[in-house]
């Protein structure tokens, strides 16, 4: 591992550490305070779920009749029911799993008006839920969690749109396309025909990166030179993967008036991310050496190189973004395993905008519950008592996505219809299937693209996993917030377990890794770990 | 509930207009002023004819041209993509070694001097770049095919340097040679 690989990674982490508190403070100011027409948890949850359901219905209709709509210069056809269902769920749940190739399947109208809008709104949904939960934990009177409509409007207009506009203008200046022309036929220097795609890509790529969406305009996603043309767009895109999720840790600290606790959560995330990046880079280097190459360039782009490819692969799976700048199926097996583990941990290491932090809060509640049991005290979080019903909801939210990953993988690996989509057999085939379900239930959306997921079985199954991964977490976490909002805050005493100390960070990391390892270690053994051993021993 | 439905339709309509229509139109408007060439695919024109996009790799078969990276899609961008192959299989290693041997033979160089990017397929299938090392191992063969005397290798080196982009601030991204720009520069050399 040489220094030229570590410097860009180090500078990247430094930039995140500097930028996150700045943006986090701004967001706290934007969303702080109380307003008129506040909602209790039932109204807030009802508003969010209704809004998502309406968005889903609209998007599905739009995709199924895109051939009758404008801005379709390349003649994209209407989609069948299973694929339209899958795409609509995927973009409404902020997953952005894609079982299709954007440039050949969707019209510009579908991409821009349909998917583009949900890129913003699914991100706003996640942040709004987080803010509601934050209010539930920080207030101690009344029953209200804020107003969902006001929160979502402020999030879109005050955070997502201005940042996207800034990023999009830089992106297009660097060479991303942004036009409404049809794909252009050209004759190459050697006289061959080539089609150069077009479309309003830059505007969509900006929000795709910032809103932890990840759905590419083009099939190769951010490995496509028109979607990620230069080292500058690559750096900004990588920063955008975790900029808002990182900032929200600080927003949370400010809004709960527990800044050091917010910082502790940020540190926990950075530590877990850095371990993942280090492991991936190490894996790439030893694997290249093992097969006698200087670098594993299969599935990677020349302008990006190995270090920034695994920086992205680790960051995009830690954050539930899911865009890729290298093909994850061709990563060295252990680096692919890190990507999978990131998603299996529940997308809480930065995670999706909003969803990463409210997922992390569930693990914090589990951690303080466990420490409370160890010392024999009634567990409390931010001065509020945690009772058995809260714990039951927290466990539902932690287990439901994991269960859908394992059940989905098991179904795929034991049925002909599941196995027939695999590109590889053996350990890599297991990884392809496992990755797909982890990506869906983690609401990540990236893929081991060897698997042909555009079949009715996978479109429907993965669609259901995405729904569970999103709403089996949102519903419990809002219920917990609704139960806790009116509880009286207890004074800190000598017996209070501090939630900002290094010991707390260690315990939290321990809890996350133990839950993740116990659930997924056996199946990770059968996939990436076996394959890494096979590679080191000369290949299978 | 009725209230939620009404508000949902209102919000969705308003934000579809703002985020799905106004925002991309605004970006397109700004782009047409600040980046008119980039927003249309960074096309390169020679003698009045478009010969390609600076950002999309092309297929090169003639010995007179530098070759680009192997492509899973034959450099046809609809749709783009990689091979998605595992690097852990014997079959992958064999294919890499066969390609390396054939490139060594073609360029009359040692197999060990051919870098990984020239024998492994890119992620997009349309990577427009190769590493500087990948360009340099092809120099002698390209010059021979063009009948250029070895005394003119400085001019070729100059063409490579002119087609090379450096990492951002010396830190981010890789040093890389744009194959289309390099081959156009070769065509522009006097015979």
Boltz contact constraints between the chains, C-beta under 6 A:
constraints:
  - contact:
      token1: [A, 7]
      token2: [B, 171]
      max_distance: 6.0
  - contact:
      token1: [A, 8]
      token2: [B, 171]
      max_distance: 6.0
  - contact:
      token1: [A, 8]
      token2: [B, 172]
      max_distance: 6.0
  - contact:
      token1: [A, 46]
      token2: [B, 4]
      max_distance: 6.0
  - contact:
      token1: [A, 47]
      token2: [B, 4]
      max_distance: 6.0
  - contact:
      token1: [A, 50]
      token2: [B, 4]
      max_distance: 6.0
  - contact:
      token1: [A, 50]
      token2: [B, 5]
      max_distance: 6.0
  - contact:
      token1: [A, 50]
      token2: [B, 8]
      max_distance: 6.0
  - contact:
      token1: [A, 51]
      token2: [B, 8]
      max_distance: 6.0
  - contact:
      token1: [A, 54]
      token2: [B, 8]
      max_distance: 6.0
  - contact:
      token1: [A, 54]
      token2: [B, 12]
      max_distance: 6.0
  - contact:
      token1: [A, 55]
      token2: [B, 12]
      max_distance: 6.0
  - contact:
      token1: [A, 101]
      token2: [B, 79]
      max_distance: 6.0
  - contact:
      token1: [A, 103]
      token2: [B, 78]
      max_distance: 6.0
  - contact:
      token1: [A, 103]
      token2: [B, 79]
      max_distance: 6.0
  - contact:
      token1: [A, 104]
      token2: [B, 78]
      max_distance: 6.0
  - contact:
      token1: [A, 104]
      token2: [B, 79]
      max_distance: 6.0
  - contact:
      token1: [A, 112]
      token2: [B, 20]
      max_distance: 6.0
  - contact:
      token1: [A, 112]
      token2: [B, 24]
      max_distance: 6.0
  - contact:
      token1: [A, 113]
      token2: [B, 20]
      max_distance: 6.0
  - contact:
      token1: [A, 116]
      token2: [B, 20]
      max_distance: 6.0
  - contact:
      token1: [A, 117]
      token2: [B, 16]
      max_distance: 6.0
  - contact:
      token1: [A, 117]
      token2: [B, 19]
      max_distance: 6.0
  - contact:
      token1: [A, 117]
      token2: [B, 20]
      max_distance: 6.0
  - contact:
      token1: [A, 120]
      token2: [B, 19]
      max_distance: 6.0
  - contact:
      token1: [A, 149]
      token2: [B, 7]
      max_distance: 6.0
  - contact:
      token1: [A, 168]
      token2: [B, 27]
      max_distance: 6.0
  - contact:
      token1: [A, 169]
      token2: [B, 30]
      max_distance: 6.0
  - contact:
      token1: [A, 172]
      token2: [B, 31]
      max_distance: 6.0
  - contact:
      token1: [A, 172]
      token2: [B, 35]
      max_distance: 6.0
  - contact:
      token1: [A, 172]
      token2: [B, 38]
      max_distance: 6.0
  - contact:
      token1: [A, 172]
      token2: [B, 39]
      max_distance: 6.0
  - contact:
      token1: [A, 173]
      token2: [B, 34]
      max_distance: 6.0
  - contact:
      token1: [A, 173]
      token2: [B, 35]
      max_distance: 6.0
  - contact:
      token1: [A, 175]
      token2: [B, 38]
      max_distance: 6.0
  - contact:
      token1: [A, 175]
      token2: [B, 42]
      max_distance: 6.0
  - contact:
      token1: [A, 175]
      token2: [B, 55]
      max_distance: 6.0
  - contact:
      token1: [A, 177]
      token2: [B, 41]
      max_distance: 6.0
  - contact:
      token1: [A, 178]
      token2: [B, 27]
      max_distance: 6.0
  - contact:
      token1: [A, 178]
      token2: [B, 28]
      max_distance: 6.0
  - contact:
      token1: [A, 178]
      token2: [B, 31]
      max_distance: 6.0
  - contact:
      token1: [A, 178]
      token2: [B, 39]
      max_distance: 6.0
  - contact:
      token1: [A, 179]
      token2: [B, 39]
      max_distance: 6.0
  - contact:
      token1: [A, 179]
      token2: [B, 40]
      max_distance: 6.0
  - contact:
      token1: [A, 186]
      token2: [B, 50]
      max_distance: 6.0
  - contact:
      token1: [A, 188]
      token2: [B, 52]
      max_distance: 6.0
  - contact:
      token1: [A, 188]
      token2: [B, 58]
      max_distance: 6.0
  - contact:
      token1: [A, 189]
      token2: [B, 51]
      max_distance: 6.0
  - contact:
      token1: [A, 192]
      token2: [B, 59]
      max_distance: 6.0
  - contact:
      token1: [A, 195]
      token2: [B, 78]
      max_distance: 6.0
  - contact:
      token1: [A, 196]
      token2: [B, 41]
      max_distance: 6.0
  - contact:
      token1: [A, 196]
      token2: [B, 53]
      max_distance: 6.0
  - contact:
      token1: [A, 196]
      token2: [B, 56]
      max_distance: 6.0
  - contact:
      token1: [A, 197]
      token2: [B, 77]
      max_distance: 6.0
  - contact:
      token1: [A, 200]
      token2: [B, 24]
      max_distance: 6.0
  - contact:
      token1: [A, 203]
      token2: [B, 23]
      max_distance: 6.0
  - contact:
      token1: [A, 203]
      token2: [B, 24]
      max_distance: 6.0
  - contact:
      token1: [A, 203]
      token2: [B, 27]
      max_distance: 6.0
  - contact:
      token1: [A, 218]
      token2: [B, 80]
      max_distance: 6.0
  - contact:
      token1: [A, 219]
      token2: [B, 79]
      max_distance: 6.0
  - contact:
      token1: [A, 219]
      token2: [B, 80]
      max_distance: 6.0
  - contact:
      token1: [A, 219]
      token2: [B, 81]
      max_distance: 6.0
  - contact:
      token1: [A, 220]
      token2: [B, 80]
      max_distance: 6.0
  - contact:
      token1: [A, 220]
      token2: [B, 81]
      max_distance: 6.0
  - contact:
      token1: [A, 220]
      token2: [B, 124]
      max_distance: 6.0
  - contact:
      token1: [A, 223]
      token2: [B, 123]
      max_distance: 6.0
  - contact:
      token1: [A, 223]
      token2: [B, 124]
      max_distance: 6.0
  - contact:
      token1: [A, 224]
      token2: [B, 80]
      max_distance: 6.0
  - contact:
      token1: [A, 224]
      token2: [B, 124]
      max_distance: 6.0
  - contact:
      token1: [A, 225]
      token2: [B, 55]
      max_distance: 6.0
  - contact:
      token1: [A, 225]
      token2: [B, 128]
      max_distance: 6.0
  - contact:
      token1: [A, 226]
      token2: [B, 55]
      max_distance: 6.0
  - contact:
      token1: [A, 229]
      token2: [B, 55]
      max_distance: 6.0
  - contact:
      token1: [A, 231]
      token2: [B, 167]
      max_distance: 6.0
  - contact:
      token1: [A, 231]
      token2: [B, 168]
      max_distance: 6.0
  - contact:
      token1: [A, 231]
      token2: [B, 172]
      max_distance: 6.0
  - contact:
      token1: [A, 231]
      token2: [B, 173]
      max_distance: 6.0
  - contact:
      token1: [A, 232]
      token2: [B, 168]
      max_distance: 6.0
  - contact:
      token1: [A, 235]
      token2: [B, 172]
      max_distance: 6.0
  - contact:
      token1: [A, 291]
      token2: [B, 93]
      max_distance: 6.0
  - contact:
      token1: [A, 293]
      token2: [B, 116]
      max_distance: 6.0
  - contact:
      token1: [A, 294]
      token2: [B, 116]
      max_distance: 6.0
  - contact:
      token1: [A, 295]
      token2: [B, 116]
      max_distance: 6.0
  - contact:
      token1: [A, 296]
      token2: [B, 87]
      max_distance: 6.0
  - contact:
      token1: [A, 297]
      token2: [B, 116]
      max_distance: 6.0
  - contact:
      token1: [A, 297]
      token2: [B, 117]
      max_distance: 6.0
  - contact:
      token1: [A, 297]
      token2: [B, 120]
      max_distance: 6.0
  - contact:
      token1: [A, 298]
      token2: [B, 87]
      max_distance: 6.0
  - contact:
      token1: [A, 298]
      token2: [B, 120]
      max_distance: 6.0
  - contact:
      token1: [A, 299]
      token2: [B, 82]
      max_distance: 6.0
  - contact:
      token1: [A, 299]
      token2: [B, 123]
      max_distance: 6.0
  - contact:
      token1: [A, 300]
      token2: [B, 123]
      max_distance: 6.0
  - contact:
      token1: [A, 301]
      token2: [B, 122]
      max_distance: 6.0
  - contact:
      token1: [A, 301]
      token2: [B, 123]
      max_distance: 6.0
  - contact:
      token1: [A, 301]
      token2: [B, 127]
      max_distance: 6.0
  - contact:
      token1: [A, 302]
      token2: [B, 117]
      max_distance: 6.0
  - contact:
      token1: [A, 302]
      token2: [B, 127]
      max_distance: 6.0
  - contact:
      token1: [A, 302]
      token2: [B, 129]
      max_distance: 6.0
  - contact:
      token1: [A, 302]
      token2: [B, 130]
      max_distance: 6.0
  - contact:
      token1: [A, 302]
      token2: [B, 176]
      max_distance: 6.0
  - contact:
      token1: [A, 303]
      token2: [B, 129]
      max_distance: 6.0
  - contact:
      token1: [A, 303]
      token2: [B, 173]
      max_distance: 6.0
  - contact:
      token1: [A, 303]
      token2: [B, 174]
      max_distance: 6.0
  - contact:
      token1: [A, 303]
      token2: [B, 176]
      max_distance: 6.0
  - contact:
      token1: [A, 305]
      token2: [B, 174]
      max_distance: 6.0
  - contact:
      token1: [A, 326]
      token2: [B, 123]
      max_distance: 6.0
  - contact:
      token1: [A, 327]
      token2: [B, 82]
      max_distance: 6.0
  - contact:
      token1: [A, 327]
      token2: [B, 84]
      max_distance: 6.0
  - contact:
      token1: [A, 327]
      token2: [B, 123]
      max_distance: 6.0
  - contact:
      token1: [A, 329]
      token2: [B, 84]
      max_distance: 6.0
  - contact:
      token1: [A, 330]
      token2: [B, 85]
      max_distance: 6.0
  - contact:
      token1: [A, 330]
      token2: [B, 87]
      max_distance: 6.0
  - contact:
      token1: [A, 333]
      token2: [B, 88]
      max_distance: 6.0
  - contact:
      token1: [A, 424]
      token2: [B, 86]
      max_distance: 6.0
  - contact:
      token1: [A, 428]
      token2: [B, 86]
      max_distance: 6.0
  - contact:
      token1: [A, 449]
      token2: [B, 84]
      max_distance: 6.0
  - contact:
      token1: [A, 450]
      token2: [B, 84]
      max_distance: 6.0
  - contact:
      token1: [A, 531]
      token2: [B, 88]
      max_distance: 6.0
  - contact:
      token1: [A, 534]
      token2: [B, 88]
      max_distance: 6.0
  - contact:
      token1: [A, 535]
      token2: [B, 88]
      max_distance: 6.0
  - contact:
      token1: [A, 539]
      token2: [B, 88]
      max_distance: 6.0
  - contact:
      token1: [A, 539]
      token2: [B, 89]
      max_distance: 6.0
  - contact:
      token1: [A, 539]
      token2: [B, 90]
      max_distance: 6.0
  - contact:
      token1: [A, 539]
      token2: [B, 93]
      max_distance: 6.0
  - contact:
      token1: [A, 540]
      token2: [B, 89]
      max_distance: 6.0
